[in-house]
């Protein structure tokens, strides 16, 4: 069914197959995949009396399984309780990156990046405006990256090109000849400039002309974009789509639930079958207060659907959901089966598939994207005087190591916390772990942002207590 519906979607031959595929994934993610189908699900026949196939009807029930799994996995990455902390041997770098993350609201930015990047890829754009750092999330269907030949891990150029209506350009201040016509919009980032181009009418053979009024020289010496591949296993410049393996099953669930709903509506108002000769004149009004009178040889029956058919559909959908979640590594735990509060370790075992998915995403969006963004900010401080939380920063060390400290997947309960504390006390007492390292183990669960400062406060309180004693 997936391929059948894709063939019914509008296709623009001037876009690449990659653009079309990513755009379809976007429609599946935001729930607009069926919008191009011409008929509602309850429309069984056209005005001419022709039967409308199911593939041309929009399902009346849309489960949104793909969106649920994507949101669950991204929440395990970047929600308030799971966002990683920046760490570095240089305390100034660590503190500045932490402050930038707060000011930019980096957790919200990365949540959006994880959602939009689940189709295969996403791009993060770094901008420095009046000394302040901004990070934007860009969709990639209309972006084409190029990497340096001698540095295959470094972008040398990114082109953005897509069609837009003339009326939209006019609203943005462009002078266009025809507001009803379509134009190509183009923007290019390289190591020195963010170049904008004048809109070019679709079908025109001329070359795009640079818009010098909107072109900006950033002067960073690198392309201020981070290209994020979603998951391993993709093709070309894109990673694998998070929900690709369950698309067909998800569509089947939508149509089966829609059919079940249609069956229930039909059962509540069954069709009346009358066998001639009936002996009925005029329009018949159905209801318990109206008797149906037929002739001696006539007959009348209500064509009803048994309840077992609806139950069979529900059971089938439940199996489909299990298979889809298994293929997506989604969360298959059901809250109504939990009879008692579970520890963090038990929750991890219960949701192991979802954790594997989130663990893979940590590599793409954390160790690659977030660390690369942090290094870009450090490099930008060599060019611009950055302002963070109202204070102007001196140039930061562009070569300082940067890493991430990830919190546990699920918080420990009281018993787990006690066991962890006893283990750390034993290791510190035996001289096999420093106090600062032990504090880092506890930092995420107890919301300790500055480990070194916390250790210093502990030592100060201990010295004060010893002096008072």
N, C-alpha and C positions, 0 to 999 in steps of 0.2 A: 504493500500500500504506500510505503514511503516514496518509492520511485514514481509510482503512479501520480501521487499528488505533486511531486516535484515537477513533473512534466506539465502540469497545469499552471504552475506559477509563471509569471511574466519573466521572460529571458531577454536581457539586453546583450546583443552580440558584441557591442563595443567594450564590454567588461570581460575580464579574464575568467576562466573557469574557477580559479581560486577565489576570486571575489564573489562569484555566484554561490559557491559552496559555503563560504563563511557567512554570507548573508542568510542562507537557509538555516544554518545553525543558530544565528541570531534570532530568527523568527521562532524556531523551536524553543529557545530559551525564554523569550518574552511572551510566548503564547499567541503570537499572531500568524503561526504557520498555516492555519486553516482559513484565514481571512480572505484569501483569493478565491476560495471555492464559491460558486455562484448561488448555491441554494442552502437554506436552513435545513436542519435534519428532519423536521416534521413535514417538509414539502416532498411528497411522494410522487406527484405528477405535475407536469407543466400545464399551462393554460390550454394547450392543445391536447391534453390527455396522455402525453407520452410519459413513460416511467422514468424517474430520475435515479441513476445508479448511486450507490452509497459513496463512491469515490468523488462525486460532485457535491456532496452535502457536507456542511460543517457540523461536526459533532456537537451535541447539546451539552455534553459533560466533558470537561477537560481536566484531567487529573494533575497535570504539571509535574510528573515524576522527575524529569530531568532537572527542573528548577529546584526541587526540594533537595536532591542530592548535592547539587552545586552549592546551595546555601548552607547546608550542613557542613560540607567540607571546608568552605571558606570561613565559617564561624569558628571552626577548630584551628584555623590559621591566625586570624587577625581580629577576632572579637576582643572586647575589653579585657577579658580574663586570659586570653591566649596570645596577645601581641608580644613579640620578643623584645628584649631590651638590648640596646647597643652596648658593646663592651670594647675596650681598647686598653692597652698598657699605658697610653697617654691619658691621664685623667681629664685634661682640658678637652681633648677630642671627644671623650666619652660624654662629658657633661654637655658640650655644645650639641652633639648629635641628639642627645635626649631632649634638650630644649627645642631643637628644630622639629623633632617629631611631635612634640606637644603643640607647637605653634602652627604647624602645617596640618595638624590633625591627621597624621600619617596613617593611623589605624583605619579611619574612614576611607582614605584614598586607596589603601591596599585592599580593603574589602570590596570596593568598587572594581579595582583591577582584577581581583580574583573572580568576581562574577562575570565581568565582560570578557576576561581572557579564557574562560572555560570553553569557548568555541574553538580554541587552538592557539591563540596568541593575543597579546595586548602590548601597548607601548606606554611608557612613562616619560613625560616631557618635563624636564627641569627648566625653570625660569627664575631669573634673579631680577626683580623689579624694585628700584630704589633701595637696594641692599637687602630686601626681604626675599626669602626663598618660597617658591610656589611649585607644586607638583600637580600636573594634569594627567588624566587618563585618556588615552586615545584609542579608538577602535582601529583595527588593522585591516579590514577588508579593502580599504582604499589606500593603504600605505604599502610602499615597496622599498625594502631596505637594501643597502649595498654595503658589503664589508670590505675593508682594506685587503689588498692582495697579499701583503706581507704580514698582516695582522688579522687573521680570519676571525678573531674574537672582538674586533673593534669596528664599529660603524664608521663609514666615511661619508655616507650620504643617505638620506631618506626622502622619498618623494611621496607627496599626498596629492591625489588627483581623483576627482569625482564630478558628477553632473549635478547641477543645481538650477532651479528655475530663475528666470530673470527677475521676477517679482521679489524673491528672497534676496537677491543681490542688491536690488534697488533699496530695499529696507535697510541694508547694511551700508548704504552710502555710495554704492557703485553707480556709475552712469552707464546704463545699458540701453541699447537701441530698441529692444523688444522685450517687455516684461513677461510676455507669454511664451517666449522661446526658452530653450535649454542651453546652458553654457557649461563649459569645463572650468572648474575651479582648481587651481594648482598652487602648491606651496612646497618648498624644498629646504631641508636643513642640511648644512654641511658643517665643517669644523670652525667656520668663522661667521657665517650668516644664516639667518632665517629669511629666505627669499620668498616674497609674494609675487604673484603674477596677475596681470589683468585678465578678467574672464574672457574666454575664447568661445565664440559661438560653436555649438556642436555642428559638425560637418564642414567647418572652415579648414582650409588647407594651410593657413598661415601659422607661423611659429608663435608660441606664447611670448608676450612682452612683459618684462619685469616691472612690477609696480614699485617704483622707488620710494613712494611716499609711505608705503606700509612695510617695506623691507627693513629688517633690523639686523645690526651687526652685534652679535653677542660676544665675539672675541674670546671665547673660552679655550679655543685650541682643540676642541673635541665636539662631536655631535652630541647635543644635550638630550639625547633620547636613549632609553633603555628598552631593548627588544626582549620581551619575555615569551619564551615558548612554554606552553601550558604543561604538557606531559610528554615523556619520551614516547617515541613511536610515530611521530608525525611525518610529514613530507615537506621537503623544501624549507621555507622560512617559518613554517608553523609547526607547533607541537600537536599532539593528539587531542581530540575533543574529549572532554570529560564524560559526556553522555552518549557518545556515538554508538556504543555497543547495545544500547537499550532503546534506540529510536523506534525501531519497528514494533517492539513489544509495547512501548508507551502508546503508539498510535492504535494498536489493537485494543488496548485497555480503554482508550477513549471511545472507540466505536462500539465495543461490547457494552460498556456502561450506558451509552446512548441508546443502544438497542434495548437494553433491559428497561430503561426508563420509558421508552416507547411502548414496550410490552405491558408495563404496569398501567400506563394511561389507557391502553386498549382494554385491559381487563376491567377497569372501572367503568367503561362504557362499551360493552361488547356489541358486536354487530348482530342485528336481528335477521334471521333467515326465514322466509315465508315460502312454503311450497304451494303453488297454485293447484286447484282454485281456492282462493283464500276468502273471498266474499267480503273484502274491506273496501269501503268507499272513502275517498278523501285522504287527507294527511293523518297519519297515525301519531298519537302522542304517547310516548312510552312513560311508564311509571307504575307504582304499586296501586294507584287509585284507578287505573284504566285497565279494563278487561280487554283482552284480545280475542275477538270472535272470528273463527274460521269455519269454513264449510265442512261437511262430513268427511270429504276426502282431502281436505287441506291440512297443513301442518305448519307449525312455527317453532323455531329453536333459536336460542342465544348461542353464538359462537364464542366460547370463552377459552382463555388460556389457563392451564393449570399452574399452580404456584411452584411446582417442581422445576419448571423451565427457568423462572427467575432465580431460584436458588442455585441452579446449575451454572448460570451465568456468573453469579457472585463467587461461587467456588472457583470457577475458571479464572476470573479476574484476580482472585487472591493468589492463585498459583503463578499467574503472569507477573504479578507484582513481586513475588518472591524471586522469580528468575531474573527480573530486571534489576532489582536491588543487588542481587548476587553478582551480576555481570558488571554493575557500576561500582561495586564495593561500598554500597550504601548502608545506612543504618537499618537493620532488620529487627532490632529489639522492639518489643511492644510493652508499653508501660503497664497495661492491665495484667500482665503476667508476672510482674514483680510484686512479691508479697511483703518485702521488707526493704529498707534502705540498703543500697549496695555500696561497698567501698570503692575507692578510686580504681583499685586494681581489678575489681570485679567488673566495673563499667568498661575498662579497657578491653578485657577479654570478651565482653558482650558485643562491643562495637569494633572488633579487631579489623574487619574489612574497611570500615570508614577511616580508621586510623591509618591503615596502609595507604589509602588514597591521599589523606591529608599529609602523610609523611613524604610522599613523592612531591606533593605540591610545595612543601617546605623548601625543597631543593630549588625549584623554579622561581618561586616568589620571594623566598627568604634569602638563601645563601647566594643566589644569583642577583635577583632584582634589588632587594633591600641593601645588600652589601655594596653592590655597584652604585646605587643611588647615594649611599653614604660617602663613597670615595669621590663621586662627582661633586658633592657639596664641599668636600675638603679641597678639591682642585679648584672649585669656583672661588674659594676664599683667597686664593693666590691672585685672582684677577679683580674681584670686587671686595669692598669692605662690607661684610655681611652684618645685618642687624637682626638680632634675635632677642625677642622679649624686651625690646626697647633699648638694648645696649649694643654698641658697635664692637665687633670682634676683631682681634688682630688676625693676620694670616695664620691658618692652621697647618699642621704638618700633613702634606699631601701623601706622604709615604707611611703614615702611622697605620699599623695593622688594625683592622676592624672586624669584629665578629658579632654573633648574635647569641644571646642567652634565651633559650626557649623555656617556657614554663611547662609543668607537667600537663598531660592531656586532660586529666581530671583531678580536682583537688583531693587531697587525702582527708579521710575522716579522722576522728580523734585517735582511734587506735593506730592507724597508719602513721599519724604525726608523732605519736609517742614512740613507736618503733624507730622511725627515722631519727628522732632526737637522741635516743639511746645509742644508736649506731654511730652518730656523729660524735657524741661525747666520748665514746670508747676510742674512736680513731684519733681524735685530738689528744686525749690523755695518753695514748700510746705513742704519740709523736709521728703518726703516719699521715696526718693531715693538718694543715694550718687552720687557725681560727677563721681567717679570711676565706679560705676555700670552703669551709663548712658553712659560712654565712652565705656564700654564693649558691650553695645547694638549697638553702631555705629562702633565698631572696624572692623568687617568683611567687611562692605560696603565701608569703607574708608581706608582699608588696613593698619590698625594700629596693628603692631605686639606686641608691649610692651605697654599695657594700663597704667601701673603704671608710666612708664617713660614719657608717653604723658601727664598724669595728672600733673606730676612734672614740665614739661616744660610750661604747661599752667599757673600754679601757679607762676612760675618764671617770665614769661612775664607779668603777671598781677601785680606782685609786682614791677617790673621794671617800668611799665607804671604809677602806683600810685606814685612811688618815683619821677618820672620825673614831674608828675603833681603837 
